Amino acid sequence: MKINILCGMGTIALLFLFVGCSGEKLPADLPKLLPCSIKIVLEDGSPVENASVQLIPEDSQYRKWSVGGTTAPDGSLNVLTIGKYKGAVPGKYKVLIQKMKDVEDGEFKNEKGEMEKLYKGVSVLDPVFAKVNTTPLILSLEPDKIDPSVFTVKPAK
């Protein structure tokens, strides 16, 4: 009898694991998402790690949901919508890519009178890729196209 109860509880626990914890439901007005993987590389083929990628939909009705993410060490990114739903709505997107680094920009005295270094953020990539009106990068996300898209970018001058 004890074994049957334990087996029954185990089955219920597995049901909750697979059904109850399958993830958060999509917002009712969010269309079906397609898987979307991209890769960002420099002209020499080396990956662009830790770059911020934002996809701006051509269709303005879908602009209320942010789409993008941050690249992995190999330059790859599995796109998320609203930061948590895998994929993006089918359609055309302008691809914005930005990567910053901190560079030393002088010194200052803190409130204790000690000298501290001052840093500023500088773009690592050509800024043309960071603006909607200048990026040449376009992504077409279609149901029959599942291969990752590779985008080549230039470093900042």
GIPEHU-V694114 format. One record per residue. N is the residue number from 1. RES is the residue in three letters. PHI is phi in whole degrees, -180 to 180 (NA if undefined). Layout:
# GIPEHU-V694114
[[N,RES,PHI] [N,RES,PHI]]
This chain:
# GIPEHU-V694114
[[1,MET,NA] [2,LYS,-62] [3,ILE,-66] [4,ASN,-63] [5,ILE,-66] [6,LEU,-65] [7,CYS,-64] [8,GLY,-64] [9,MET,-67] [10,GLY,-63] [11,THR,-65] [12,ILE,-63] [13,ALA,-61] [14,LEU,-65] [15,LEU,-60] [16,PHE,-63] [17,LEU,-63] [18,PHE,-84] [19,VAL,-99] [20,GLY,-72] [21,CYS,-112] [22,SER,-78] [23,GLY,119] [24,GLU,-73] [25,LYS,-71] [26,LEU,-69] [27,PRO,-57] [28,ALA,-58] [29,ASP,-93] [30,LEU,-88] [31,PRO,-64] [32,LYS,-59] [33,LEU,-98] [34,LEU,-104] [35,PRO,-59] [36,CYS,-146] [37,SER,-121] [38,ILE,-134] [39,LYS,-138] [40,ILE,-114] [41,VAL,-133] [42,LEU,-82] [43,GLU,-58] [44,ASP,-84] [45,GLY,91] [46,SER,-74] [47,PRO,-71] [48,VAL,-102] [49,GLU,-87] [50,ASN,61] [51,ALA,-92] [52,SER,-88] [53,VAL,-119] [54,GLN,-129] [55,LEU,-104] [56,ILE,-107] [57,PRO,-66] [58,GLU,-66] [59,ASP,-80] [60,SER,-62] [61,GLN,-66] [62,TYR,-100] [63,ARG,-75] [64,LYS,-75] [65,TRP,-110] [66,SER,-72] [67,VAL,-135] [68,GLY,157] [69,GLY,158] [70,THR,-122] [71,THR,-72] [72,ALA,-82] [73,PRO,-55] [74,ASP,-90] [75,GLY,84] [76,SER,-88] [77,LEU,-152] [78,ASN,-95] [79,VAL,-64] [80,LEU,-120] [81,THR,-103] [82,ILE,55] [83,GLY,72] [84,LYS,-146] [85,TYR,-102] [86,LYS,-68] [87,GLY,104] [88,ALA,-147] [89,VAL,-69] [90,PRO,-57] [91,GLY,146] [92,LYS,-100] [93,TYR,-134] [94,LYS,-86] [95,VAL,-105] [96,LEU,-107] [97,ILE,-132] [98,GLN,-142] [99,LYS,-138] [100,MET,-116] [101,LYS,-139] [102,ASP,-87] [103,VAL,-125] [104,GLU,-65] [105,ASP,-137] [106,GLY,107] [107,GLU,-139] [108,PHE,-149] [109,LYS,-92] [110,ASN,-82] [111,GLU,-66] [112,LYS,-90] [113,GLY,84] [114,GLU,-91] [115,MET,-80] [116,GLU,-130] [117,LYS,-78] [118,LEU,-109] [119,TYR,-121] [120,LYS,-134] [121,GLY,-84] [122,VAL,-129] [123,SER,-71] [124,VAL,-86] [125,LEU,-104] [126,ASP,-55] [127,PRO,-63] [128,VAL,-59] [129,PHE,-81] [130,ALA,-100] [131,LYS,-123] [132,VAL,-58] [133,ASN,-82] [134,THR,-124] [135,THR,-66] [136,PRO,-90] [137,LEU,-87] [138,ILE,-128] [139,LEU,-116] [140,SER,-108] [141,LEU,-102] [142,GLU,-127] [143,PRO,-57] [144,ASP,-91] [145,LYS,-112] [146,ILE,-116] [147,ASP,-70] [148,PRO,-64] [149,SER,-91] [150,VAL,-110] [151,PHE,-116] [152,THR,-103] [153,VAL,-124] [154,LYS,-108] [155,PRO,-72] [156,ALA,-67] [157,LYS,-84]]
